[in-house]
Amino acid sequence: MDADALTDARRAEWERLDELSRASLDGAGVDELIVRYRAASADLADLKTSVGDSPQGAYLSTILIRSRLRLTGASDNVLTVFLRFFTLQLPAALYRLRWTTLVIAVVFLAIAFGTAFWISSDPELVATLGPPDMLQQYADESFTGYYTENPAAEFMGMVWFNNAWLAMQCVMFGVTGVWPVFTMINNAISVGQAGGIMIAHGQGEVMLLYILPHGLLELTCLFVAAAAGLHLFWSWVAPGQRTRGESLAAQGRALATVAIGLIFALCLAGLVEGFVTGWSLPWPIKIGIGAAALAVFLIYMLVVGRRASQRGESGDLVEYEAGTPRLLAG
């Protein structure tokens, strides 16, 4: 086959395909684009078979690549994806978890406070937790010393990693339905136990002051992570019209955004814990900083999230990223 002869014979058709790949198309235009794309693909195959690599083949390949992108779509640039994630997908996914998060917070606090007051009200229970001198040292020195015994930056990194890992576990293993519940109950009892020791030794107020600055945001993030895990579990228990696999995949994609977002929120909580909680600042300022950090998170979750949800966002990937879903009737 003569490559130049084929090019001369097909040039008008290739130029028309190139024109269609750049234009705004109606239904008829899309049909024409598909027909001409197939014909040009056959021409390129003939060129490759007969003459191998050639300038004519390279020219036609460029047109076909542009046409293929027009048919299949192209991913957005990194900045667009970044902005969509933080302004639409993440806040929408967080907003969906608001009521479950509230329920988990109420149950967690009820268990923690109930455990603390139950232990502190019974000296025999307190005695089962360790020798009296060790418990006294914990209440007087160890609890508060925990926040200052390491350099602030190192301590911040340590608590950030630990809390982020805990949040990730709640989301990833939430499909079991057991792990988030176990994690929250275990942590609530641990907090309540520490509180019981501190209250029994007259240091309950100290514990509250040391927990509030960072704990407001930190605990909220963990409640959100547990809520995400339970939503993931429920997606395959009650999938609705979808198959269990489709429901789990959609929820998994949406709630993975929550896990990523919580890493940033827990970084902020870690900064407060590392650089504010142990500082020699007045307690109203420390607690005010913690409350401000929580307020920023809640505004993002509830206000920005509500707006994103009203625009139809669920936190899931866009169709190009997730793949076209199976259509359902009804």
C-alpha positions as CSV (number, residue, x, y, z in Angstrom):
1,M,0.0,0.0,0.0
2,D,1.2,3.5,-0.9
3,A,1.0,5.6,2.3
4,D,0.9,8.9,0.4
5,A,-1.9,7.6,-1.8
6,L,-4.0,6.5,1.2
7,T,-3.3,9.8,2.9
8,D,-4.5,11.8,-0.2
9,A,-7.6,9.6,-0.5
10,R,-8.6,9.9,3.1
11,R,-7.3,13.3,4.1
12,A,-10.7,15.0,4.0
13,E,-12.2,12.2,6.2
14,W,-9.4,12.5,8.7
15,E,-9.7,16.3,8.8
16,R,-13.4,15.9,9.4
17,L,-12.7,13.5,12.3
18,D,-10.2,16.0,13.7
19,E,-12.8,18.8,13.4
20,L,-15.4,16.7,15.2
21,S,-13.0,15.9,18.0
22,R,-12.7,19.6,18.8
23,A,-16.3,20.7,18.3
24,S,-19.5,20.7,20.5
25,L,-21.6,17.8,19.3
26,D,-25.2,16.9,19.3
27,G,-26.5,13.3,18.9
28,A,-25.9,13.2,15.2
29,G,-22.4,14.6,15.6
30,V,-21.5,11.9,18.2
31,D,-22.8,9.2,15.8
32,E,-20.7,10.7,13.0
33,L,-17.6,10.9,15.3
34,I,-18.0,7.2,16.2
35,V,-18.3,6.1,12.5
36,R,-15.3,8.2,11.4
37,Y,-13.3,7.0,14.4
38,R,-13.8,3.4,13.4
39,A,-12.9,4.1,9.7
40,A,-9.8,6.0,10.7
41,S,-8.7,3.2,13.0
42,A,-9.0,0.8,10.1
43,D,-6.9,3.1,8.0
44,L,-4.2,3.3,10.7
45,A,-4.2,-0.5,11.0
46,D,-3.6,-0.7,7.2
47,L,-0.8,1.8,7.4
48,K,0.9,0.0,10.3
49,T,0.6,-3.3,8.5
50,S,1.9,-2.1,5.2
51,V,4.6,0.5,6.0
52,G,5.1,0.3,9.7
53,D,5.9,3.6,11.5
54,S,5.5,6.6,9.2
55,P,4.7,10.3,9.3
56,Q,1.2,9.6,8.0
57,G,0.6,7.1,10.7
58,A,1.8,9.4,13.4
59,Y,-0.4,12.2,12.1
60,L,-3.5,9.9,12.1
61,S,-2.6,8.5,15.5
62,T,-2.7,12.0,16.9
63,I,-6.2,12.6,15.5
64,L,-7.4,9.2,16.9
65,I,-6.0,9.9,20.4
66,R,-7.9,13.2,20.5
67,S,-11.1,11.5,19.2
68,R,-10.8,8.7,21.7
69,L,-10.5,11.2,24.6
70,R,-13.6,13.0,23.3
71,L,-15.5,9.7,23.3
72,T,-14.3,8.3,26.7
73,G,-13.6,11.5,28.6
74,A,-10.5,12.8,30.2
75,S,-9.6,13.1,33.8
76,D,-9.5,16.6,35.4
77,N,-6.3,18.3,36.2
78,V,-4.8,17.8,39.7
79,L,-5.9,21.2,41.0
80,T,-9.5,20.6,39.9
81,V,-9.6,17.2,41.6
82,F,-8.0,18.7,44.8
83,L,-10.6,21.5,45.0
84,R,-13.5,19.1,44.3
85,F,-12.3,16.8,47.0
86,F,-12.1,19.4,49.7
87,T,-15.1,21.6,48.7
88,L,-17.6,18.9,47.7
89,Q,-16.7,15.3,48.2
90,L,-15.2,15.3,51.7
91,P,-17.7,17.7,53.3
92,A,-20.7,15.9,51.7
93,A,-19.4,12.5,53.0
94,L,-18.9,14.0,56.5
95,Y,-22.4,15.6,56.4
96,R,-24.0,12.2,55.8
97,L,-22.5,10.9,59.1
98,R,-23.7,13.7,61.3
99,W,-26.5,11.9,63.1
100,T,-24.6,8.6,63.6
101,T,-21.7,10.7,64.9
102,L,-24.0,12.4,67.4
103,V,-25.4,9.0,68.7
104,I,-21.9,7.6,69.0
105,A,-20.7,10.7,70.9
106,V,-23.6,10.5,73.4
107,V,-23.1,6.8,74.0
108,F,-19.3,7.2,74.4
109,L,-19.6,10.1,76.9
110,A,-22.3,8.2,78.8
111,I,-20.0,5.1,79.1
112,A,-17.0,7.3,80.0
113,F,-18.7,9.4,82.7
114,G,-20.6,6.4,84.0
115,T,-17.4,4.4,84.4
116,A,-15.6,7.3,86.0
117,F,-18.2,8.0,88.6
118,W,-18.8,4.3,89.3
119,I,-15.2,3.7,90.0
120,S,-14.5,6.8,92.0
121,S,-17.5,6.2,94.2
122,D,-16.2,2.8,95.4
123,P,-12.7,2.8,97.1
124,E,-12.6,-1.0,96.7
125,L,-12.9,-0.6,92.9
126,V,-10.2,2.0,92.9
127,A,-7.9,-0.3,94.9
128,T,-8.3,-3.1,92.2
129,L,-6.6,-0.8,89.7
130,G,-3.2,-0.8,91.4
131,P,-1.2,-0.1,94.5
132,P,-2.2,3.1,96.3
133,D,1.1,4.8,95.9
134,M,1.2,4.1,92.1
135,L,-2.4,5.5,91.7
136,Q,-1.5,8.6,93.7
137,Q,1.6,9.2,91.5
138,Y,-0.6,8.7,88.4
139,A,-3.1,11.3,89.7
140,D,-0.4,13.8,90.9
141,E,2.3,13.5,88.3
142,S,2.0,10.9,85.5
143,F,-1.2,12.0,83.9
144,T,-0.1,15.6,83.5
145,G,3.5,14.7,82.8
146,Y,2.4,12.6,79.8
147,Y,1.8,15.9,77.9
148,T,5.3,17.4,78.6
149,E,7.7,14.5,78.9
150,N,8.6,14.6,75.2
151,P,9.5,17.5,72.9
152,A,6.3,19.1,71.5
153,A,6.9,18.2,67.9
154,E,7.8,14.6,68.7
155,F,4.8,14.3,70.9
156,M,2.5,15.8,68.3
157,G,3.7,13.4,65.7
158,M,3.2,10.4,68.0
159,V,-0.4,11.2,69.0
160,W,-1.2,12.2,65.4
161,F,0.0,8.8,64.1
162,N,-1.8,6.9,66.9
163,N,-5.1,8.6,66.4
164,A,-5.0,8.5,62.6
165,W,-4.2,4.8,62.8
166,L,-7.1,4.3,65.2
167,A,-9.5,6.2,62.9
168,M,-8.3,4.3,59.8
169,Q,-9.0,1.0,61.6
170,C,-12.6,2.1,62.5
171,V,-13.2,2.9,58.8
172,M,-11.4,0.0,57.2
173,F,-12.6,-2.7,59.6
174,G,-16.1,-1.1,59.9
175,V,-17.4,-3.5,57.3
176,T,-17.4,-6.1,60.1
177,G,-19.8,-4.0,62.2
178,V,-17.9,-5.1,65.3
179,W,-14.6,-3.2,65.3
180,P,-15.9,0.4,65.5
181,V,-18.2,-0.6,68.4
182,F,-15.4,-2.5,70.2
183,T,-13.0,0.4,69.7
184,M,-15.4,3.1,71.0
185,I,-16.5,1.1,74.0
186,N,-12.9,0.1,74.9
187,N,-11.7,3.7,74.6
188,A,-14.7,5.0,76.6
189,I,-14.0,2.6,79.4
190,S,-10.3,3.5,79.4
191,V,-11.1,7.2,79.6
192,G,-13.6,6.5,82.4
193,Q,-11.1,4.4,84.3
194,A,-8.6,7.2,84.2
195,G,-11.3,9.6,85.2
196,G,-12.2,7.4,88.1
197,I,-8.7,7.4,89.4
198,M,-8.3,11.2,89.0
199,I,-11.7,11.9,90.7
200,A,-10.9,9.5,93.6
201,H,-7.7,11.5,94.3
202,G,-9.3,14.9,93.9
203,Q,-7.8,15.6,90.5
204,G,-11.0,15.3,88.3
205,E,-10.8,19.0,87.4
206,V,-7.2,18.7,86.3
207,M,-8.0,15.8,84.0
208,L,-10.9,17.8,82.4
209,L,-8.6,20.8,81.9
210,Y,-5.9,18.7,80.2
211,I,-8.3,16.8,78.0
212,L,-10.6,19.5,76.7
213,P,-8.1,21.6,74.6
214,H,-7.3,18.8,72.2
215,G,-10.0,16.2,73.1
216,L,-12.9,18.3,71.7
217,L,-11.6,17.8,68.1
218,E,-9.8,14.6,68.6
219,L,-12.7,12.7,70.1
220,T,-15.1,14.1,67.5
221,C,-12.8,12.8,64.7
222,L,-12.9,9.4,66.3
223,F,-16.6,9.5,66.5
224,V,-16.8,10.4,62.8
225,A,-14.5,7.5,62.0
226,A,-16.7,5.0,63.9
227,A,-19.8,6.4,62.2
228,A,-18.1,5.9,58.8
229,G,-17.3,2.3,59.7
230,L,-20.8,1.5,60.8
231,H,-22.2,3.1,57.6
232,L,-19.9,0.8,55.6
233,F,-21.2,-2.2,57.5
234,W,-24.8,-1.2,56.9
235,S,-24.2,-0.7,53.2
236,W,-24.0,-4.5,52.7
237,V,-26.5,-5.4,55.4
238,A,-29.2,-3.2,53.7
239,P,-28.1,-2.4,50.2
240,G,-31.5,-1.3,48.8
241,Q,-31.9,-1.7,45.1
242,R,-28.2,-2.2,44.5
243,T,-26.4,-5.5,44.9
244,R,-24.4,-5.9,48.1
245,G,-21.2,-5.5,46.1
246,E,-22.2,-2.4,44.4
247,S,-23.5,-0.8,47.6
248,L,-20.4,-1.7,49.5
249,A,-18.2,-0.3,46.7
250,A,-20.0,3.0,46.5
251,Q,-20.0,3.5,50.3
252,G,-16.4,2.3,50.4
253,R,-15.3,5.0,47.9
254,A,-17.3,7.7,49.6
255,L,-16.1,6.8,53.1
256,A,-12.5,6.5,52.0
257,T,-12.7,10.2,51.5
258,V,-13.6,10.5,55.2
259,A,-10.6,8.5,56.3
260,I,-8.3,10.8,54.2
261,G,-10.0,13.9,55.6
262,L,-9.7,12.8,59.2
263,I,-5.9,12.5,58.8
264,F,-5.8,16.3,58.3
265,A,-8.3,17.0,61.1
266,L,-6.4,14.8,63.5
267,C,-3.2,16.6,62.5
268,L,-4.9,19.8,63.8
269,A,-5.9,18.0,67.0
270,G,-2.3,16.8,67.3
271,L,-0.9,20.3,67.0
272,V,-3.2,21.4,69.8
273,E,-2.3,18.5,72.0
274,G,1.5,18.9,71.3
275,F,1.8,22.7,71.4
276,V,-1.1,23.9,73.4
277,T,-2.3,21.4,76.1
278,G,1.1,21.3,77.8
279,W,1.9,24.9,77.5
280,S,1.9,27.3,80.4
281,L,-1.0,29.3,79.1
282,P,-4.1,30.3,81.0
283,W,-6.7,27.5,80.7
284,P,-9.4,29.6,79.2
285,I,-7.0,30.3,76.3
286,K,-6.1,26.7,75.9
287,I,-9.7,25.6,75.9
288,G,-10.7,28.4,73.6
289,I,-8.1,27.3,71.0
290,G,-9.5,23.7,71.3
291,A,-13.1,25.0,70.9
292,A,-12.1,27.1,67.9
293,A,-10.5,24.0,66.2
294,L,-13.7,22.0,66.9
295,A,-15.8,24.9,65.5
296,V,-13.9,25.0,62.3
297,F,-14.4,21.2,61.8
298,L,-18.1,21.4,62.6
299,I,-18.7,24.3,60.3
300,Y,-16.9,22.4,57.5
301,M,-18.9,19.2,58.3
302,L,-22.3,20.7,58.8
303,V,-22.4,24.0,56.8
304,V,-20.1,23.3,53.9
305,G,-21.2,19.7,53.9
306,R,-24.9,20.6,53.8
307,R,-24.3,22.9,50.8
308,A,-22.4,20.1,49.0
309,S,-25.1,17.6,49.8
310,Q,-27.8,20.0,48.4
311,R,-25.8,20.0,45.1
312,G,-26.2,16.2,44.9
313,E,-22.8,15.2,46.2
314,S,-22.5,12.1,48.3
315,G,-18.8,11.8,48.7
316,D,-18.4,9.2,46.0
317,L,-16.1,9.6,43.1
318,V,-17.3,11.2,39.9
319,E,-18.4,8.8,37.2
320,Y,-15.2,9.0,35.2
321,E,-13.2,7.9,38.3
322,A,-15.6,5.3,39.6
323,G,-16.8,3.8,36.3
324,T,-20.3,3.9,34.9
325,P,-22.8,2.3,37.3
326,R,-25.3,-0.3,36.3
327,L,-28.7,1.3,35.6
328,L,-31.6,0.2,37.7
329,A,-35.3,0.4,36.8
330,G,-37.8,1.9,39.2
